Amino acid sequence: MRHRISAILLAALLLSCSNGKTLTAIEAGNIAVTHIEKNDGATKVRAILEKSRAAVDSIKAPVIGTAAMELAVYPPESPLMNFAADALRTMAQQHSDTPIDIAITNKGGLRSTLPQGIITFGDVYNVFPFENTLALLTLNGNELLQLFAEIAKVGGEAISGARLTITPAGELLTATVNGKPVAAEREYRIATSDYLSQGNDKLYTLAKGRNKVIKSDITIRDLMIQHIAHLHSRGKAVEASTDGRITVK
């Protein structure tokens, strides 16, 4: 089969190059590629890739725990979303001088299901492939209600410590934190990712957070690995379910 690769052909060198030539024109065209050279260079590249694959596989293979069931992601809440948020809240507390009221992470950042049975480093990397790090910040009650309204508008996110009732159209109806109504002037401490703390994924209010601390050396993935390994050390498997923390009415 003939494959065609689009290429840009430079008609001259850049302006002020060392040889004194100047750029006079840029021309676009196609270069036909009809076969792949099988030579020593290709063999060497293949060997390098195989060596790298072996190294990566050795890192991904170790077992860190087990899961009692497959944990999937779906809105407005799911077992994996709830597990990730609860684990984030638990582990973030170890890095905070004040109690963590709420943990929030985005469902879009959970890129795979967590399989039933043995959990390896590779499984956790598949779910948490990004280098997002732990962020701690403070919002008052009014700001928190704005944040919950944003979560309702996107159809739900992974949350821990709060319960929301939303409409199918994405409107916030009710919200509580640890079983209590949101107090307008109270300060709430939130654990999330550095990515969301910048107001990304339409959670704009998180960017207003005060007393913000970014733990740039602590990835969300590392916290998940530590949490799963801790459960395993106590003979416990990963378990999670939906519990109505985000209800659509």
C-alpha positions in Angstrom: 0.0 0.0 0.0 1.2 3.5 -0.8 1.3 5.8 2.1 1.7 9.6 1.6 3.4 11.8 4.3 2.8 15.5 4.1 6.1 17.5 4.4 7.2 21.1 4.3 10.1 21.8 1.9 12.3 24.7 2.9 13.5 26.6 -0.2 16.1 28.6 1.8 17.7 28.8 5.2 16.5 31.1 8.0 17.2 34.8 7.9 20.5 35.7 9.4 21.9 32.2 9.3 25.6 31.8 9.9 26.2 31.4 6.1 24.5 34.6 5.3 21.6 33.1 3.3 18.1 34.3 3.8 14.6 32.7 3.7 13.0 33.4 0.3 10.2 31.0 0.1 8.3 28.1 1.8 6.8 25.4 -0.4 4.4 22.6 0.6 4.2 19.2 -1.0 3.8 15.4 -0.6 6.5 12.8 -0.4 5.5 9.3 -1.4 6.7 6.5 1.0 6.3 3.1 -0.7 8.2 0.9 1.8 10.0 0.7 5.1 13.7 0.2 5.1 14.8 -2.8 7.0 18.4 -2.0 8.0 20.7 -2.0 10.9 19.3 1.4 12.1 15.8 0.0 12.3 17.0 -3.0 14.2 18.8 -0.9 16.7 15.8 1.3 17.3 13.6 -1.8 17.8 16.1 -3.1 20.3 16.0 0.1 22.3 12.2 0.1 22.3 12.1 -3.5 23.5 14.6 -2.7 26.3 12.5 0.3 27.4 9.3 -1.7 27.3 10.9 -4.3 29.6 11.9 -1.6 32.0 8.4 -0.1 32.1 6.8 -3.5 32.5 9.0 -4.2 35.5 7.8 -1.0 37.1 4.1 -1.6 36.4 4.1 -5.3 37.5 4.3 -5.2 41.3 1.1 -5.9 43.2 0.0 -3.2 45.6 -3.5 -4.5 46.6 -6.7 -6.1 45.5 -10.2 -5.0 44.6 -13.3 -6.8 45.7 -15.1 -5.6 42.5 -14.5 -3.7 39.3 -14.7 0.1 39.9 -16.0 2.1 37.0 -16.6 5.8 36.2 -19.9 7.3 35.3 -21.9 10.4 36.3 -23.3 11.7 38.5 -21.4 9.4 40.9 -19.8 6.0 40.6 -17.8 3.5 42.7 -14.5 4.7 41.3 -15.3 8.4 41.7 -16.4 7.8 45.3 -13.3 5.7 46.1 -10.9 8.3 44.5 -12.5 11.2 46.4 -12.6 9.4 49.7 -9.0 8.2 49.4 -7.9 11.7 48.5 -9.6 13.1 51.6 -8.1 10.5 53.8 -4.6 10.8 52.5 -4.7 14.6 52.2 -5.4 14.8 55.9 -1.9 13.5 56.5 -0.5 16.6 54.8 -2.8 19.2 56.4 -2.6 21.0 59.7 -6.3 21.6 59.7 -9.2 19.1 59.1 -10.1 18.5 55.5 -13.8 19.1 55.0 -14.2 18.1 51.4 -12.2 16.4 48.7 -12.9 16.9 45.0 -11.4 15.4 41.9 -12.6 15.3 38.3 -14.2 12.3 36.7 -12.4 13.2 33.5 -9.1 12.6 35.2 -10.0 9.0 35.9 -9.0 7.4 32.6 -9.8 3.7 33.2 -11.7 1.3 35.4 -10.0 -0.3 38.4 -10.2 -4.1 37.7 -11.5 -6.7 40.1 -8.8 -8.8 41.7 -5.1 -8.0 41.8 -4.2 -4.3 41.6 -0.8 -3.5 40.2 1.2 -0.2 39.9 0.2 -0.4 36.2 -3.5 -0.5 37.0 -3.3 2.6 39.1 -1.2 4.4 36.4 -3.9 3.5 33.9 -6.6 5.2 36.1 -4.4 8.1 37.1 -2.0 8.8 34.2 -1.5 12.5 34.9 1.1 14.1 37.1 -1.5 16.1 39.0 -0.3 17.0 42.5 -2.1 17.6 45.8 -3.6 21.0 46.4 -5.2 22.3 49.6 -7.3 25.5 49.7 -10.0 27.3 51.6 -13.4 28.6 50.4 -16.2 30.2 52.5 -19.7 28.8 52.4 -21.0 31.2 49.7 -18.0 30.3 47.5 -18.6 26.6 48.2 -22.2 26.8 47.1 -20.9 28.4 43.8 -18.6 25.5 43.4 -21.3 23.0 44.1 -23.5 24.7 41.5 -20.6 24.3 39.0 -20.3 20.6 39.9 -24.1 20.3 39.3 -23.8 22.1 35.9 -21.2 19.5 34.6 -23.4 16.6 35.8 -21.4 15.7 38.9 -17.7 15.2 40.0 -16.0 12.9 42.4 -16.6 14.4 45.9 -16.1 13.3 49.5 -17.6 15.0 52.6 -20.6 16.5 50.8 -23.9 15.5 49.5 -25.7 17.2 46.6 -29.1 17.0 45.0 -29.1 18.3 41.4 -31.6 18.4 38.5 -31.2 16.6 35.1 -30.6 20.1 33.7 -27.6 20.6 36.0 -29.1 22.9 38.6 -28.1 22.6 42.3 -31.1 21.9 44.6 -29.6 21.1 47.9 -26.1 20.7 49.5 -24.7 19.6 52.8 -21.2 19.2 54.2 -20.7 16.3 56.6 -24.5 16.2 57.2 -24.9 19.9 57.9 -26.2 22.8 55.7 -23.5 25.0 54.2 -22.8 27.9 56.5 -22.3 31.1 54.4 -19.5 32.6 56.4 -17.8 29.4 57.5 -14.4 28.5 56.1 -14.1 25.1 54.5 -10.8 23.3 53.8 -10.7 21.5 50.5 -8.3 18.9 49.1 -8.1 18.7 45.3 -5.5 18.6 42.5 -3.3 21.4 41.4 -5.0 21.2 38.0 -8.5 21.8 39.5 -7.2 24.4 41.9 -6.6 26.6 38.9 -10.3 26.6 38.0 -10.0 24.0 35.2 -12.7 21.6 34.0 -15.3 24.4 34.6 -14.8 24.4 38.4 -13.9 28.1 38.2 -14.5 28.8 41.9 -11.6 26.7 43.0 -9.3 29.3 41.5 -10.6 31.7 44.2 -9.2 29.5 47.0 -7.3 31.1 49.8 -4.4 29.8 51.9 -3.6 27.6 48.9 -0.9 25.0 49.3 0.4 23.1 46.3 2.3 19.9 47.3 4.3 19.7 44.1 6.1 16.6 45.2 3.0 14.6 46.0 1.0 13.3 43.1 -2.6 12.2 43.3 -1.5 8.9 41.9 1.0 8.4 44.7 -1.7 9.1 47.3 -3.9 6.4 45.7 -1.1 3.9 45.6 -0.3 4.6 49.3 -3.9 4.2 50.3 -4.4 1.0 48.4 -1.2 -0.4 49.8 -2.2 0.5 53.3 -5.5 -1.3 52.9 -3.7 -4.3 51.6 -1.3 -4.3 54.6 -4.4 -4.6 56.8 -5.8 -7.4 54.8 -8.5 -5.3 53.2 -9.5 -5.1 49.6 -10.6 -1.9 47.8 -14.4 -1.6 48.0 -16.7 1.2 47.0 -20.2 1.8 45.9 -22.6 4.6 45.1 -24.3 6.0 48.2 -26.4 8.9 47.0 -23.8 11.6 47.6 -24.9 13.1 44.3 -28.6 12.5 43.5 -30.4 13.6 40.4 -34.1 14.6 40.9 
